[in-house]
Amino acid sequence: MVRISEDLIRRRAEHNNGEIFSLEEVSLHQQDIEKIEHIHKWCRDLKILYLQNNLIPKIENVSKLKKLEYLNLALNNIEVIENLEGCESLQKLDLTVNFVGKLSSVESLKQNLHLRELYLVGNPCTEFQGYRQYVVACLPQLQWLDGKSIGRAERIQALQELDEVRRRVLEQEVEYIEKREKQKGSGLREDQCQDQNHPQINQSVSENQNGTQTHQKQDSSSKSHTDTEDQEREFWEKPCPFTPESRLEAHRHLEEKRKSKDKEREKPEIKLPRTLITAEGRVLNINEPKMDFSLTENENNNCMLLDLHVYRHMDTSLLDVDVQPTYVRVTVKGKVFQLVLPSEVKPDSSTAQRSQTTGHLLLTLPLAHGEVKPKKPIARLTSATRNQNTEKETRAAPGRELLEVEPGKSLAECLANIVPKGKDFSYKPMQLSQPHHHCGVEERPLSKDFVDDPEVPPLI
């Protein structure tokens, strides 16, 4: 049994920031609630209350909701209309598909002066002869009944025939109450009821029965049936009237079935060990993390390159690399990536690198067999090559004077003996043109007003 709790209402009051004291609308539908309680204490300002599709058997604890304007109790187990006199602002009441058989209880709504709409579709009382006339005559404030407007002529005629209609309604009501007492006493259990008095229910029931029959045909084609399946089929095949007891029993049955399935799901699954290498020793290709990869061969370095597209933001500690001579195994967060190599490699010389931009894992796998190809030689300029290049540049750029370097000498000697091409230089010591010059700097003459101070030290 599901109880209305403060936590339940608070979770349904997200649009009101979880505050329930000022709540004006709350939806508690499809919660398997079996009793209306606490709402009149916690939500005094409530205007709209949704309680449809539950298991509520009685209208109670709502009379203190003075501001309540709309109450939805469709698809419940209510049999009597009662305890709504205190809802002074009630304008709309929905009791669709309940079990209201005591039609005279509708007179309790006379005190709800603002009531404008009433829905009783799918209740046993709607099958009574004179049902609509009786309700229209008893509730003069009503404007809509079961979605149909009430005209002035219809109301006048209903009031004129009220005594006769009331007599017929009360007779049918007594018969229904006696029938209900027999049903309660016999303890009939629940089913997808085929009650002729409820065409709307029959439609949904027939759909469920069609699904059950289809399932039964599939089961009949099989040779063996378990005891659970037999009991399930027997439960749904046995006919019974549509009553609050049968509906409640069906709910209990479905709830037990759901709980049993949940228990089965909670059981730990026994995982079979993964087969990475068969009993015959054959290594399998496995890609459990479902990551892209590329395997290429580098002929220059005589190795293979495996580029595994690891997720960019994955921590490197979650990777485990194992290189074997014939295969590579990389464990990514417990999921295995295993690849058989086309050639044998050297595990000890293999390297693994992680890209800081893409996050990819690059494995360099040197080949164990095969010729090691030498690297291509790097061209170096010799003196003859320089002379040839110099002549080419001279031809390409005539008029430009180039320098010549003598072969067979060290770099320092060559730099010291660089001379222009085609010219002869004689090396003579450097001489100064004037004795007062020092390093090519001319001394300025003394001014007329210059006075030599002996205390000032001379410039060095």
C-alpha positions as a printed NumPy array, in Angstrom:
array([[  0.   ,   0.   ,   0.   ],
       [  1.363,   3.392,  -1.077],
       [  0.798,   6.201,   1.431],
       [  0.739,   9.909,   0.669],
       [  3.883,  11.244,   2.316],
       [  5.403,  14.679,   2.584],
       [  8.357,  13.582,   0.48 ],
       [  6.023,  12.376,  -2.285],
       [  4.19 ,  15.699,  -2.436],
       [  7.452,  17.649,  -2.296],
       [  8.838,  15.707,  -5.241],
       [  5.653,  16.49 ,  -7.16 ],
       [  6.004,  20.193,  -6.317],
       [  9.121,  20.885,  -8.373],
       [  7.428,  23.799, -10.154],
       [  6.923,  25.429,  -6.73 ],
       [ 10.572,  24.996,  -5.635],
       [  9.574,  22.13 ,  -3.374],
       [  7.355,  24.294,  -1.158],
       [  4.12 ,  22.511,  -0.273],
       [  2.429,  25.015,   2.07 ],
       [  1.743,  27.407,  -0.849],
       [  1.129,  24.7  ,  -3.429],
       [ -1.9  ,  25.29 ,  -5.685],
       [ -1.636,  22.236,  -7.949],
       [ -0.338,  18.72 ,  -7.341],
       [ -0.424,  15.598,  -9.49 ],
       [ -0.473,  12.245,  -7.669],
       [ -1.739,  10.052, -10.502],
       [ -0.537,   6.475, -11.098],
       [  1.015,   6.127,  -7.654],
       [ -1.04 ,   3.101,  -6.445],
       [ -2.429,   5.246,  -3.623],
       [ -5.152,   3.534,  -1.594],
       [ -6.165,   6.363,   0.737],
       [ -6.483,  10.159,   0.597],
       [ -4.713,  11.612,   3.635],
       [ -2.569,  14.509,   4.915],
       [ -3.252,  16.702,   1.876],
       [ -5.831,  18.801,   3.729],
       [ -3.188,  19.579,   6.401],
       [ -0.155,  20.292,   4.232],
       [ -1.713,  21.99 ,   1.19 ],
       [ -4.53 ,  24.245,   2.372],
       [ -4.274,  26.53 ,  -0.717],
       [ -4.664,  23.677,  -3.199],
       [ -6.818,  24.483,  -6.251],
       [ -6.192,  21.493,  -8.545],
       [ -5.729,  17.91 ,  -7.33 ],
       [ -4.998,  14.987,  -9.676],
       [ -5.555,  11.531,  -8.148],
       [ -6.592,   9.541, -11.206],
       [ -5.519,   5.957, -11.872],
       [ -4.998,   4.886,  -8.271],
       [ -6.712,   2.43 ,  -5.924],
       [ -8.709,   4.885,  -3.788],
       [-11.981,   3.32 ,  -2.504],
       [-13.406,   6.349,  -0.67 ],
       [-13.515,  10.152,  -0.964],
       [-12.216,  11.535,   2.324],
       [ -9.995,  14.189,   3.93 ],
       [-10.63 ,  16.827,   1.26 ],
       [-13.485,  18.773,   2.874],
       [-11.052,  21.327,   4.357],
       [ -9.703,  22.322,   0.954],
       [-11.816,  25.471,   0.67 ],
       [-10.019,  26.708,  -2.467],
       [-10.16 ,  23.41 ,  -4.376],
       [-11.64 ,  24.004,  -7.848],
       [-10.87 ,  20.778,  -9.742],
       [-10.737,  17.223,  -8.344],
       [ -9.838,  14.321, -10.642],
       [-10.554,  10.853,  -9.2  ],
       [-10.994,   8.938, -12.45 ],
       [ -9.993,   5.255, -12.616],
       [-10.302,   4.479,  -8.906],
       [-12.495,   2.211,  -6.764],
       [-14.981,   4.797,  -5.486],
       [-18.577,   3.568,  -4.965],
       [-20.226,   6.521,  -3.181],
       [-20.04 ,  10.303,  -3.761],
       [-19.499,  11.825,  -0.322],
       [-17.458,  14.186,   1.898],
       [-17.269,  17.028,  -0.638],
       [-19.605,  19.486,   1.071],
       [-16.707,  21.528,   2.486],
       [-15.136,  22.135,  -0.935],
       [-16.848,  25.488,  -1.385],
       [-14.991,  26.443,  -4.572],
       [-15.335,  23.094,  -6.363],
       [-16.182,  23.668, -10.038],
       [-15.268,  20.369, -11.707],
       [-15.445,  16.778, -10.443],
       [-14.216,  13.821, -12.534],
       [-15.255,  10.326, -11.402],
       [-14.834,   8.578, -14.764],
       [-14.597,   4.751, -14.65 ],
       [-15.259,   4.162, -10.972],
       [-17.841,   1.948,  -9.272],
       [-20.478,   4.485,  -8.24 ],
       [-23.701,   2.467,  -8.034],
       [-25.509,   4.492,  -5.405],
       [-26.8  ,   7.239,  -7.667],
       [-28.742,   8.937,  -4.863],
       [-25.37 ,   9.945,  -3.348],
       [-25.088,  12.57 ,  -6.108],
       [-27.526,  14.728,  -4.079],
       [-24.657,  15.412,  -1.64 ],
       [-23.254,  17.779,  -4.28 ],
       [-26.157,  20.212,  -3.9  ],
       [-24.142,  22.242,  -1.406],
       [-21.326,  22.749,  -3.926],
       [-22.935,  25.822,  -5.44 ],
       [-20.055,  26.518,  -7.864],
       [-20.042,  23.005,  -9.372],
       [-20.321,  23.324, -13.158],
       [-18.974,  20.027, -14.582],
       [-19.498,  16.424, -13.488],
       [-18.192,  13.238, -15.131],
       [-19.622,   9.817, -14.239],
       [-18.889,   7.94 , -17.482],
       [-18.064,   4.267, -16.95 ],
       [-19.836,   3.942, -13.588],
       [-22.651,   1.399, -12.976],
       [-25.103,   4.201, -12.178],
       [-24.913,   5.509, -15.751],
       [-26.783,   2.37 , -16.876],
       [-29.79 ,   3.19 , -14.686],
       [-32.931,   4.199, -16.525],
       [-33.432,   7.935, -16.06 ],
       [-29.826,   8.509, -14.914],
       [-29.255,  11.798, -16.748],
       [-32.668,  13.242, -15.92 ],
       [-32.163,  12.469, -12.258],
       [-28.74 ,  14.134, -12.051],
       [-29.863,  17.194, -14.008],
       [-32.893,  17.656, -11.75 ],
       [-30.949,  17.128,  -8.504],
       [-28.097,  19.542,  -9.356],
       [-29.55 ,  22.796, -10.726],
       [-26.124,  24.518, -10.681],
       [-24.668,  21.924, -13.076],
       [-23.97 ,  23.054, -16.672],
       [-22.124,  20.019, -18.115],
       [-22.735,  16.323, -17.459],
       [-20.388,  13.718, -18.978],
       [-19.12 ,  16.293, -21.454],
       [-22.565,  17.307, -22.73 ],
       [-24.072,  20.67 , -21.956],
       [-27.385,  20.883, -20.106],
       [-29.991,  23.013, -21.871],
       [-32.815,  24.948, -20.285],
       [-35.526,  22.781, -21.861],
       [-33.831,  19.607, -20.646],
       [-33.658,  20.948, -17.119],
       [-37.331,  21.972, -17.054],
       [-38.431,  18.57 , -18.297],
       [-36.204,  16.77 , -15.771],
       [-37.696,  18.803, -12.908],
       [-41.226,  18.015, -14.06 ],
       [-40.549,  14.263, -14.065],
       [-38.291,  14.183, -11.004],
       [-40.642,  12.21 ,  -8.712],
       [-41.189,   9.397, -11.201],
       [-37.505,   9.326, -12.201],
       [-36.381,   9.232,  -8.566],
       [-38.648,   6.263,  -7.853],
       [-37.198,   4.261, -10.77 ],
       [-33.641,   5.191,  -9.85 ],
       [-34.055,   4.09 ,  -6.235],
       [-35.504,   0.728,  -7.329],
       [-32.529,   0.065,  -9.605],
       [-30.188,   1.245,  -6.899],
       [-31.566,  -1.307,  -4.419],
       [-31.113,  -4.096,  -6.955],
       [-27.52 ,  -3.041,  -7.605],
       [-26.706,  -2.88 ,  -3.882],
       [-28.035,  -6.407,  -3.373],
       [-25.927,  -7.614,  -6.285],
       [-22.864,  -5.974,  -4.817],
       [-23.429,  -7.604,  -1.447],
       [-23.512, -11.017,  -3.123],
       [-20.304, -10.244,  -4.969],
       [-18.561,  -9.23 ,  -1.757],
       [-19.832, -12.317,   0.047],
       [-18.841, -14.764,  -2.659],
       [-15.304, -13.335,  -2.669],
       [-14.988, -13.383,  -6.456],
       [-11.431, -12.733,  -7.487],
       [-10.236, -10.419, -10.127],
       [ -9.996, -10.614, -13.861],
       [-10.016,  -8.543, -17.005],
       [-13.735,  -8.35 , -16.51 ],
       [-16.245,  -8.878, -19.284],
       [-19.085,  -6.892, -17.75 ],
       [-21.812,  -6.047, -20.24 ],
       [-22.691,  -2.958, -18.245],
       [-19.354,  -1.261, -18.961],
       [-18.709,  -0.869, -22.705],
       [-15.685,   1.378, -22.171],
       [-14.064,  -1.15 , -19.887],
       [-14.859,  -3.968, -22.303],
       [-12.83 ,  -2.273, -25.012],
       [ -9.64 ,  -2.158, -22.95 ],
       [-10.363,  -5.618, -21.542],
       [-10.887,  -7.102, -24.989],
       [ -7.543,  -5.684, -26.107],
       [ -5.828,  -7.342, -23.152],
       [ -7.664, -10.597, -23.836],
       [ -6.625, -10.522, -27.483],
       [ -3.036, -10.106, -26.394],
       [ -3.463, -12.973, -23.93 ],
       [ -4.997, -15.202, -26.593],
       [ -2.127, -14.459, -28.951],
       [  0.307, -15.336, -26.216],
       [ -1.662, -18.524, -25.538],
       [ -1.42 , -19.576, -29.179],
       [  2.322, -19.106, -29.053],
       [  2.491, -21.172, -25.869],
       [  0.298, -23.945, -27.379],
       [  2.76 , -24.314, -30.226],
       [  5.488, -25.202, -27.767],
       [  5.57 , -28.694, -26.272],
       [  6.431, -27.881, -22.654],
       [  4.888, -25.391, -20.222],
       [  6.128, -24.535, -16.778],
       [  3.846, -24.447, -13.742],
       [  4.186, -20.67 , -13.533],
       [  2.928, -20.207, -17.049],
       [ -0.019, -22.52 , -16.395],
       [ -1.008, -20.598, -13.286],
       [ -0.684, -17.292, -15.102],
       [ -2.879, -18.454, -17.932],
       [ -5.465, -19.878, -15.554],
       [ -5.598, -16.587, -13.639],
       [ -6.356, -14.465, -16.71 ],
       [ -8.682, -16.92 , -18.436],
       [-11.172, -17.299, -15.599],
       [-14.079, -14.822, -16.146],
       [-15.435, -12.603, -13.368],
       [-17.432,  -9.355, -13.054],
       [-15.669,  -6.009, -12.999],
       [-15.657,  -4.978,  -9.333],
       [-13.352,  -3.03 ,  -7.001],
       [-12.212,  -6.348,  -5.506],
       [-11.315,  -7.829,  -8.888],
       [ -9.457,  -4.681,  -9.92 ],
       [ -7.531,  -4.655,  -6.657],
       [ -6.679,  -8.331,  -7.002],
       [ -5.414,  -7.801, -10.524],
       [ -3.215,  -5.003,  -9.28 ],
       [ -1.804,  -7.218,  -6.518],
       [ -1.088,  -9.957,  -9.021],
       [  0.744,  -7.618, -11.396],
       [  2.677,  -6.094,  -8.493],
       [  3.897,  -9.505,  -7.325],
       [  4.903, -10.384, -10.84 ],
       [  6.832,  -7.147, -11.18 ],
       [  8.63 ,  -7.703,  -7.88 ],
       [  9.625, -11.226,  -8.909],
       [ 11.102,  -9.858, -12.13 ],
       [ 12.994,  -7.203, -10.188],
       [ 14.464,  -9.873,  -7.925],
       [ 15.623, -11.831, -10.928],
       [ 17.286,  -8.74 , -12.336],
       [ 19.033,  -8.033,  -9.039],
       [ 20.673, -11.449,  -9.044],
       [ 24.32 , -11.163, -10.055],
       [ 24.895, -12.324, -13.57 ],
       [ 27.436, -15.097, -13.987],
       [ 29.762, -13.89 , -16.684],
       [ 31.574, -16.501, -18.688],
       [ 35.346, -16.017, -18.929],
       [ 36.444, -14.232, -22.055],
       [ 38.2  , -16.358, -24.637],
       [ 41.292, -14.488, -25.799],
       [ 43.264, -17.519, -26.927],
       [ 41.587, -20.746, -28.01 ],
       [ 42.473, -24.166, -26.631],
       [ 44.44 , -24.841, -29.806],
       [ 46.602, -21.776, -29.113],
       [ 45.094, -19.551, -31.792],
       [ 45.015, -15.88 , -30.811],
       [ 41.729, -14.109, -31.536],
       [ 41.196, -10.581, -32.778],
       [ 39.048,  -8.751, -30.187],
       [ 37.86 ,  -5.142, -30.034],
       [ 35.622,  -4.86 , -26.965],
       [ 36.04 ,  -1.064, -26.519],
       [ 35.024,  -0.671, -30.198],
       [ 37.759,   1.834, -30.992],
       [ 39.18 ,   2.669, -34.385],
       [ 42.793,   1.758, -35.127],
       [ 45.296,   1.632, -37.951],
       [ 48.292,  -0.687, -38.499],
       [ 50.988,   0.486, -40.909],
       [ 54.521,  -0.643, -41.775],
       [ 57.48 ,   1.732, -41.716],
       [ 60.045,   0.374, -44.189],
       [ 62.714,   2.92 , -43.341],
       [ 62.831,   1.988, -39.655],
       [ 61.921,  -1.669, -40.237],
       [ 58.968,  -1.572, -37.807],
       [ 55.187,  -1.513, -37.593],
       [ 53.108,   1.336, -36.201],
       [ 49.819,   0.661, -34.396],
       [ 47.71 ,   3.791, -33.886],
       [ 44.878,   3.108, -31.436],
       [ 42.272,   5.886, -31.247],
       [ 41.951,   6.077, -27.471],
       [ 39.466,   8.597, -26.051],
       [ 41.051,  11.993, -25.662],
       [ 40.105,  12.636, -22.031],
       [ 40.761,   9.129, -20.726],
       [ 43.438,   8.9  , -18.08 ],
       [ 46.545,   6.969, -19.114],
       [ 46.422,   4.94 , -15.902],
       [ 43.345,   3.174, -17.316],
       [ 45.417,   1.718, -20.161],
       [ 47.406,  -1.503, -19.929],
       [ 49.628,  -2.477, -22.889],
       [ 50.996,  -5.984, -23.416],
       [ 53.153,  -6.616, -26.489],
       [ 53.895, -10.209, -27.479],
       [ 55.948, -11.437, -30.461],
       [ 52.815, -12.328, -32.466],
       [ 50.049, -10.101, -31.031],
       [ 49.317,  -6.926, -29.094],
       [ 46.845,  -6.649, -26.214],
       [ 45.645,  -3.292, -24.856],
       [ 43.185,  -3.178, -21.934],
       [ 41.066,  -0.001, -21.952],
       [ 39.022,   0.371, -18.726],
       [ 38.764,  -3.386, -18.366],
       [ 37.827,  -3.951, -22.027],
       [ 40.291,  -5.887, -24.157],
       [ 41.629,  -4.841, -27.536],
       [ 43.684,  -7.667, -29.05 ],
       [ 45.228,  -7.715, -32.525],
       [ 47.201, -10.442, -34.238],
       [ 50.299,  -9.046, -35.982],
       [ 51.215, -10.073, -39.527],
       [ 54.915, -10.394, -38.63 ],
       [ 56.879, -11.211, -35.515],
       [ 58.085,  -8.224, -33.518],
       [ 60.503,  -7.52 , -30.68 ],
       [ 58.535,  -6.878, -27.478],
       [ 61.568,  -5.577, -25.534],
       [ 62.306,  -2.9  , -28.142],
       [ 58.715,  -1.781, -28.576],
       [ 57.583,   1.626, -27.336],
       [ 54.222,   3.21 , -26.506],
       [ 53.451,   6.921, -26.734],
       [ 50.288,   8.918, -25.989],
       [ 49.369,  12.006, -27.99 ],
       [ 48.639,  15.028, -25.823],
       [ 46.343,  16.585, -28.433],
       [ 44.296,  13.663, -29.793],
       [ 44.825,  11.146, -26.995],
       [ 45.726,   8.403, -29.484],
       [ 48.066,   5.627, -28.401],
       [ 50.946,   4.955, -30.804],
       [ 52.825,   1.656, -30.507],
       [ 56.151,   1.287, -32.328],
       [ 56.862,  -2.409, -32.918],
       [ 60.315,  -3.264, -34.394],
       [ 60.291,  -6.331, -36.631],
       [ 62.188,  -9.361, -35.363],
       [ 63.101, -10.765, -38.821],
       [ 63.954,  -9.291, -42.155],
       [ 66.698,  -7.08 , -43.569],
       [ 67.518,  -3.913, -41.768],
       [ 67.631,  -1.331, -44.508],
       [ 70.296,   1.37 , -44.122],
       [ 69.281,   4.919, -43.852],
       [ 69.667,   7.123, -46.882],
       [ 73.033,   9.013, -46.802],
       [ 72.929,  12.708, -46.148],
       [ 74.634,  14.723, -48.909],
       [ 77.57 ,  16.842, -47.636],
       [ 79.237,  19.641, -49.585],
       [ 82.932,  19.179, -50.454],
       [ 85.304,  21.756, -51.789],
       [ 84.865,  20.451, -55.351],
       [ 81.129,  20.541, -54.954],
       [ 81.372,  24.067, -53.592],
       [ 83.451,  25.113, -56.627],
       [ 80.883,  23.605, -58.958],
       [ 78.083,  25.322, -57.118],
       [ 80.054,  28.556, -57.173],
       [ 80.534,  28.346, -60.936],
       [ 76.811,  27.646, -61.381],
       [ 75.934,  30.638, -59.217],
       [ 78.391,  32.794, -61.168],
       [ 76.753,  31.813, -64.412],
       [ 73.336,  32.368, -62.929],
       [ 74.298,  35.839, -61.57 ],
       [ 76.967,  37.461, -63.794],
       [ 78.673,  40.61 , -62.53 ],
       [ 78.682,  39.399, -58.912],
       [ 82.17 ,  38.914, -57.443],
       [ 82.638,  35.628, -55.556],
       [ 85.316,  34.495, -53.13 ],
       [ 87.46 ,  31.401, -53.64 ],
       [ 88.487,  28.916, -50.939],
       [ 91.684,  26.925, -51.476],
       [ 91.236,  23.144, -51.037],
       [ 93.274,  21.063, -48.576],
       [ 93.427,  23.648, -45.836],
       [ 91.691,  23.971, -42.507],
       [ 88.73 ,  26.24 , -42.005],
       [ 90.793,  28.845, -40.115],
       [ 93.45 ,  28.93 , -42.859],
       [ 90.811,  29.223, -45.528],
       [ 89.122,  32.094, -43.775],
       [ 92.49 ,  33.836, -43.282],
       [ 93.441,  33.486, -46.946],
       [ 90.138,  34.431, -48.571],
       [ 90.935,  36.565, -51.615],
       [ 88.864,  37.842, -54.457],
       [ 88.976,  35.612, -57.498],
       [ 91.515,  36.647, -60.136],
       [ 93.369,  39.194, -57.968],
       [ 96.738,  39.064, -56.209],
       [ 97.264,  40.7  , -52.846],
       [100.561,  41.438, -51.166],
       [100.389,  41.396, -47.393],
       [102.101,  44.473, -45.877],
       [102.027,  45.758, -42.335],
       [ 99.516,  48.484, -41.591],
       [100.993,  51.995, -41.262],
       [ 99.419,  55.045, -39.804],
       [ 99.428,  58.219, -41.947],
       [100.016,  60.587, -39.002],
       [101.645,  59.912, -35.658],
       [ 98.921,  61.642, -33.637],
       [ 96.307,  59.261, -35.054],
       [ 95.41 ,  56.365, -32.81 ],
       [ 93.415,  53.474, -34.273],
       [ 92.125,  55.728, -37.028],
       [ 90.702,  58.331, -34.577],
       [ 91.729,  61.947, -35.188],
       [ 92.551,  64.076, -32.13 ],
       [ 90.778,  67.412, -31.79 ],
       [ 92.909,  70.609, -31.372],
       [ 92.959,  72.285, -27.962],
       [ 90.786,  75.341, -27.515],
       [ 92.198,  78.746, -26.562],
       [ 90.57 ,  78.693, -23.152],
       [ 91.946,  75.234, -22.191],
       [ 93.807,  75.156, -18.839],
       [ 95.767,  72.046, -17.913],
       [ 94.985,  71.038, -14.352],
       [ 97.803,  68.881, -12.921],
       [ 95.531,  67.292, -10.348],
       [ 93.387,  65.658, -13.042],
       [ 94.868,  62.287, -14.034],
       [ 95.617,  61.789, -17.729],
       [ 93.296,  59.762, -19.952],
       [ 94.516,  56.251, -20.732]])
